[in-house]
Amino acid sequence: MAKDIIIKNAKVITMAEQNFENAYIMIKNGKIEYIGTDERKLEDGIEVFDASGLTAVPGFVDAHSHIGIFGDGIGWAGMDGNECTDPVTPELRAIDAINPFDRCFGEAIEGGVTTVVTGPGSANVIGGQFVAMKTFGKSVDEMAFKEPAALKCALGENPKNVYGNSKRTPQTRMATAAILRQAFIDAENYRNEMFSDKPPKRSLKNEILVKALNKEIPVKFHAHRADDIMTAIRIAKEFDLEYSLDHCTEGYLIPEQLKESGARIIVGPLVCERSKVELANLTIEAPSILHENGVEFALMTDNPVISDRYLQLCAQLISNAGLPREEALKSITINAAKAAFIEEYVGSLETGKDGDVLLFAGEPLDINSRLEAVFIEGNRVK
């Protein structure tokens, strides 16, 4: 439940146009009502938190995670992220599988992550629907604020590995692309028939694909290798989709193509092993190369590959690898929100946005800084 609170005397890094010293942040009904240096008049029932000596930043945003859907530490019983029986499952909804009591949500809060965009894995060519949600709550229904947040599609090795061993399609990258195209063509036909004299029988698969075709939801393309990234761009152009390129491991090899595409870019995980062939060119220098070439990007954990607790650490490490610290902070705040198409809700401290605030004793990407408090929609959760 949203809470009313005034955070006072904080140094505020808004990730917007203006920062403040000794500022006030007023949160009412879960939203930021005021931010600035003018003293706020106290009202009955409103709590005051003195943040003297602390630095306020927006709650961190993980633009691509599988938190809550691949249960941590419980093995097969909690593995609900991939329905490996059909390569086309757009009708699957993450909210029907997420366990809000997964300990990873508490760990995310400890690391300052207040928003996650989580959903199905990449076994299927079309895997299902992601949700944007807070990391605190007792049910997905109260934690989710945008559902569906995106439609997951996957290119590259994963669909081939899952279905190739069973002698089913897809066994090649050509087949993966063809399956994607046919699914969207079928959805186009379904959309056309919806307004005919004989509307089609209701199809959950086609309904969500039509939403993507209508740009009501974006598509998240899982793509590591440069050629897979270009296939995603090609298909997105063919069907005029709004989309993000997720992982984008070899994106640093084709920065001009990324800029020209207009796609939103989500990079990672970067602090991990090169566990498969398509990760051979993974490098932690990728973010700095993208930045040098004018490509805006977000950072992701791909939880459970990296715990959401360490999203901040990942940002620190890409900064150490050459990315300006401000850009590293953007990659887990405002740029992450933009890449996930949720910037109207989170990513910066601005009037009208969610009251998700972190208070650090020090600079937010200093390895020695301590996270003193976490607020989600005005509620102190740490």
QUIURCOR-V24891 format. One record per residue. N is the residue number from 1. SS is DSSP state (2 for helix, 1 for strand, 0 for the rest). PHI is phi in whole degrees, -180 to 180 (999 if undefined). OMEGA is omega in radians with two decimals (* if undefined). Layout:
# QUIURCOR-V24891
{{N;SS;PHI;OMEGA} {N;SS;PHI;OMEGA}}
This chain:
# QUIURCOR-V24891
{{1;0;999;-3.12} {2;0;-62;-3.07} {3;0;-129;3.08} {4;0;-93;-3.10} {5;1;-157;2.97} {6;1;-116;3.00} {7;1;-100;-3.04} {8;1;-121;3.03} {9;1;68;-3.12} {10;1;-94;2.83} {11;1;-77;-3.01} {12;1;-119;2.99} {13;0;-100;-2.96} {14;0;-82;-2.95} {15;0;64;3.06} {16;0;-124;-3.01} {17;0;-76;-2.99} {18;0;-133;3.01} {19;0;-102;-3.04} {20;1;-139;2.96} {21;1;-111;3.11} {22;1;48;-3.00} {23;1;-105;3.07} {24;1;-112;2.97} {25;1;-122;3.10} {26;1;-103;3.13} {27;1;-115;3.11} {28;1;-132;-3.11} {29;0;54;3.07} {30;0;83;-3.09} {31;1;-114;3.08} {32;1;-73;-3.14} {33;1;-96;-3.13} {34;1;-152;2.98} {35;1;-146;-3.10} {36;1;165;-3.04} {37;0;-101;3.09} {38;0;-74;-3.13} {39;0;-63;-3.12} {40;0;-92;3.06} {41;0;-74;-3.13} {42;0;-74;3.10} {43;0;-118;3.11} {44;0;-59;3.05} {45;0;85;3.14} {46;0;-99;-3.11} {47;1;-81;3.10} {48;1;-122;3.08} {49;1;-119;-3.14} {50;1;-86;-3.10} {51;0;-105;3.13} {52;0;-56;3.12} {53;0;82;-3.10} {54;0;-111;3.12} {55;1;-110;3.14} {56;1;-97;3.03} {57;1;-136;3.09} {58;1;-65;3.01} {59;0;-56;-3.12} {60;1;-71;-3.11} {61;1;-121;3.02} {62;1;-97;-3.01} {63;1;-77;3.13} {64;1;-157;-3.11} {65;1;-144;2.99} {66;0;-126;-3.11} {67;0;-58;3.09} {68;0;84;-3.08} {69;0;-109;2.92} {70;1;-113;-3.00} {71;0;-54;-3.07} {72;0;-84;3.00} {73;0;76;-3.13} {74;0;-124;3.01} {75;2;65;-3.02} {76;2;-54;-3.06} {77;2;-61;-3.12} {78;2;-106;-3.11} {79;1;-87;-3.07} {80;0;-118;-3.03} {81;0;-97;-3.10} {82;0;-134;3.07} {83;0;-98;-2.95} {84;0;-87;3.14} {85;0;-120;-3.07} {86;0;-160;-3.10} {87;0;-71;-3.13} {88;1;-124;-3.10} {89;0;-133;-3.13} {90;0;-66;-3.08} {91;0;-76;-3.11} {92;0;-73;-3.07} {93;1;-118;-3.13} {94;2;-56;-3.07} {95;2;-62;-3.14} {96;2;-85;-3.11} {97;0;-126;-3.02} {98;0;-74;3.06} {99;0;-101;-3.08} {100;0;-67;3.12} {101;0;-95;2.99} {102;0;-56;-3.08} {103;2;-60;-3.13} {104;2;-64;3.10} {105;2;-67;3.08} {106;2;-64;3.10} {107;2;-67;3.09} {108;2;-61;3.11} {109;2;-62;3.11} {110;2;-59;3.12} {111;0;-94;3.09} {112;0;86;3.13} {113;1;-85;-3.11} {114;1;-106;3.12} {115;1;-133;3.04} {116;1;-128;2.98} {117;1;-111;-2.93} {118;1;-128;-3.12} {119;0;177;-3.03} {120;0;-62;3.09} {121;0;-80;-2.99} {122;0;-118;3.08} {123;0;-69;-3.06} {124;0;-99;3.08} {125;0;-61;2.97} {126;1;-124;-2.93} {127;1;-95;-3.11} {128;1;137;-2.93} {129;1;-109;3.05} {130;1;-84;3.08} {131;1;-132;2.99} {132;1;-99;-3.00} {133;1;-150;3.01} {134;1;-79;-3.12} {135;0;-96;3.14} {136;0;-127;3.10} {137;0;152;-3.09} {138;0;-110;3.06} {139;0;-149;3.12} {140;2;-60;-3.10} {141;2;-61;3.13} {142;2;-87;-3.11} {143;2;-86;-3.09} {144;1;-75;3.05} {145;1;-125;3.00} {146;1;-147;-3.10} {147;1;-149;-0.05} {148;1;-76;3.12} {149;1;-96;-3.13} {150;1;-172;3.04} {151;1;-109;-3.07} {152;1;-88;3.00} {153;1;-128;-3.06} {154;1;-134;3.06} {155;0;-120;3.05} {156;0;91;-2.95} {157;2;-69;-2.92} {158;2;-59;3.10} {159;2;-60;3.10} {160;2;-61;-3.12} {161;2;-64;-3.08} {162;2;-69;-3.02} {163;2;-99;3.14} {164;2;-63;-3.12} {165;0;-67;3.14} {166;0;-99;3.12} {167;0;60;3.09} {168;0;-117;3.09} {169;0;-78;0.15} {170;0;-93;3.01} {171;0;-115;3.13} {172;0;-136;3.04} {173;2;-65;3.09} {174;2;-61;-3.12} {175;2;-66;3.12} {176;2;-59;3.13} {177;2;-65;-3.14} {178;2;-65;3.10} {179;2;-62;3.11} {180;2;-60;-3.13} {181;2;-60;-3.09} {182;2;-64;3.12} {183;2;-62;3.14} {184;2;-72;3.07} {185;2;-65;3.09} {186;2;-60;3.13} {187;2;-69;3.06} {188;2;-61;3.11} {189;2;-63;3.11} {190;2;-61;3.13} {191;2;-61;3.13} {192;2;-65;-3.10} {193;2;-73;-3.14} {194;0;-58;-3.07} {195;0;-107;3.11} {196;0;-89;3.12} {197;0;-67;3.13} {198;0;-123;-3.13} {199;0;-58;-3.12} {200;0;-72;3.01} {201;0;-62;-3.07} {202;0;-59;-3.13} {203;0;-132;3.10} {204;2;-62;3.11} {205;2;-59;-3.05} {206;2;-72;-3.12} {207;2;-59;-3.10} {208;2;-74;3.08} {209;2;-66;3.07} {210;2;-63;3.08} {211;2;-59;3.10} {212;2;-67;3.12} {213;2;-63;3.14} {214;0;-84;-3.12} {215;0;63;3.04} {216;0;-79;3.02} {217;0;-138;3.08} {218;1;-83;3.04} {219;1;-105;3.03} {220;1;-100;3.12} {221;1;-92;2.99} {222;1;-75;-3.14} {223;1;-155;3.13} {224;0;-102;-3.03} {225;0;-73;-3.08} {226;2;-59;-3.13} {227;2;-68;3.07} {228;2;-69;3.07} {229;2;-60;3.14} {230;2;-68;3.06} {231;2;-64;3.10} {232;2;-60;3.13} {233;2;-62;-3.13} {234;2;-61;-3.11} {235;2;-68;3.11} {236;2;-61;3.10} {237;2;-67;-3.11} {238;2;-58;-3.06} {239;0;-109;3.08} {240;0;53;-3.09} {241;0;-95;2.84} {242;0;-86;-3.00} {243;1;-159;2.97} {244;1;-124;3.05} {245;1;-104;-3.02} {246;1;-101;-3.00} {247;1;86;3.03} {248;0;50;-3.00} {249;0;-59;3.14} {250;0;-99;3.12} {251;2;-60;-3.14} {252;2;-66;3.09} {253;2;-81;-3.08} {254;0;-132;-3.05} {255;2;-62;-3.13} {256;2;-65;3.12} {257;2;-67;3.10} {258;2;-64;3.13} {259;2;-61;-3.11} {260;2;-65;-3.07} {261;2;-68;-3.05} {262;0;76;-3.13} {263;0;-70;2.99} {264;1;-89;-2.94} {265;1;-113;3.09} {266;1;-127;-3.00} {267;1;-104;3.04} {268;0;134;-0.10} {269;0;-72;-3.08} {270;0;-109;-3.11} {271;0;-100;-3.07} {272;0;-158;3.13} {273;0;-78;3.01} {274;0;-86;-2.91} {275;0;-83;3.12} {276;0;-150;-3.00} {277;2;-59;-3.06} {278;2;-71;3.05} {279;2;-102;-3.05} {280;0;-58;-3.09} {281;0;-101;3.09} {282;0;-62;3.09} {283;0;-148;3.12} {284;0;-74;3.06} {285;0;-80;-3.09} {286;2;-54;-3.13} {287;2;-59;-3.13} {288;2;-68;3.10} {289;2;-67;3.10} {290;2;-61;-3.13} {291;2;-62;3.13} {292;2;-61;-3.13} {293;0;-100;3.04} {294;0;77;3.14} {295;0;-101;3.09} {296;0;-78;-3.08} {297;1;-150;3.00} {298;1;-116;3.10} {299;1;-108;3.10} {300;0;-135;3.06} {301;0;-96;-2.98} {302;0;60;3.11} {303;0;-40;0.31} {304;0;-92;3.11} {305;0;-59;3.00} {306;0;-127;3.10} {307;0;-63;3.07} {308;2;-60;3.09} {309;2;-60;-3.03} {310;2;-108;3.05} {311;2;-60;3.10} {312;2;-60;3.12} {313;2;-62;3.10} {314;2;-60;3.11} {315;2;-65;3.09} {316;2;-62;-3.07} {317;2;-70;3.10} {318;2;-71;3.03} {319;2;-69;3.10} {320;2;-63;-3.11} {321;0;-87;3.02} {322;0;124;3.13} {323;0;-82;3.07} {324;0;-54;-3.03} {325;2;-59;3.13} {326;2;-62;3.12} {327;2;-68;3.09} {328;2;-63;3.11} {329;2;-66;3.08} {330;2;-60;-3.04} {331;0;-67;3.10} {332;0;-120;3.08} {333;0;-130;-3.00} {334;2;-66;3.13} {335;2;-68;3.08} {336;2;-66;3.11} {337;2;-64;3.12} {338;2;-64;-3.09} {339;2;-63;3.14} {340;0;-97;3.10} {341;0;62;3.13} {342;0;-129;-3.08} {343;0;-68;3.08} {344;0;-73;-3.10} {345;0;-104;-2.93} {346;0;-140;3.04} {347;0;105;3.11} {348;0;-150;3.09} {349;0;-96;-3.11} {350;0;-142;3.11} {351;0;-56;3.11} {352;0;96;3.12} {353;0;-89;-3.12} {354;1;-61;-3.13} {355;0;-82;3.12} {356;0;-104;-2.97} {357;1;-133;3.02} {358;1;-111;3.08} {359;1;-121;-3.12} {360;1;-109;2.95} {361;1;-90;-3.05} {362;0;129;3.12} {363;0;-75;-2.99} {364;0;-64;3.13} {365;0;-108;3.00} {366;0;-82;-3.07} {367;0;-59;-3.11} {368;0;-93;-3.13} {369;0;-74;-3.14} {370;1;-101;3.06} {371;1;-82;-3.03} {372;1;-87;-3.07} {373;1;-155;3.08} {374;1;-129;3.08} {375;1;-118;3.03} {376;1;-121;-3.07} {377;0;51;3.11} {378;0;88;3.13} {379;1;-85;3.06} {380;1;-79;-3.09} {381;0;-112;3.02} {382;0;-147;*}}
